[in-house]
Amino acid sequence: MLLGGVPIDDALVRRLSTILGRPVGDKLDRALLFRAQIVALTREEKMAILAALEKAPPDLEPVREMLIADAQWH
């Protein structure tokens, strides 16, 4: 899926949704349920995701690096 313009594997999006909680995690869960190909995010949602990834398990570090490397996430 394209998460805020960045291609992220659905399995990683699912893991991310579990650490985010409400409301952003719920949004990602719904996107996965409906097999959304593109998920638009507000600036606040992007910041919540990046904040959650700072405390996330090491296996999600590649996701954080991809998001930070994308200019749309600054």
N, C-alpha and C positions, 0 to 999 in steps of 0.2 A: 504494500500500500504506500501511497505517497502521503507522508505525514508532514504537513506544513511545507510541502514542496520537496521533501527528502524521501527517497525510497527506503523503506524499512520493512524487513521481513515480518509477516503477520505474527509469527511465534514471539518475536521480540516485542511487538506492540502489545501482545497479550500479557507478557511479563511486566511490561511498563505499566499497563493499566492496573495491575494488582498492587504496585507500590504507590501509585498516584492517589487512589481513592476518589472520593467525590470532589467536584463534578467532572473533572477532566478524565479520570479513569472510567467513569460511566460513559462518557462520550466515546472513548476509544472502544469500550466493550460493545456499544451499539453499532459502531462502524464495522467491527469484526463480525457481529451477528448478521448484519445486512450485507456483508462482503463488499464494503465500500472500497473503491480503488483509490479515491482521493479524499483526504480529510483536511479541511481548512481549519486553521487555528488562529485565535486572536493572539495578540502580543502577550497578554496575561497568561493564556494557556501555555504558550511556549516557555515563558519564564517559570511557570509551575513545573513543567516537564524537566527543564534544565536543573532546577533546584532539587527535584526528586532524584535525578540522575547523579547528583553530587554525592548522595548518601546511598546510592544503589550498590548492589553486589557487583563484583568485578566483571562478571560476564556481560553486563550491560554497558561497560565502558566504551566499546566500539560504537554503540548507538550515540552516546554523548559526544564522542569525537566527530562523528558524521554530522550531527546537528550543529555543533559549534563551528565546523568548517564551512557550513553553508551560509552565504551572505544574508539570506532571508531570515536567519535566526539571530541577527544582531540588532 
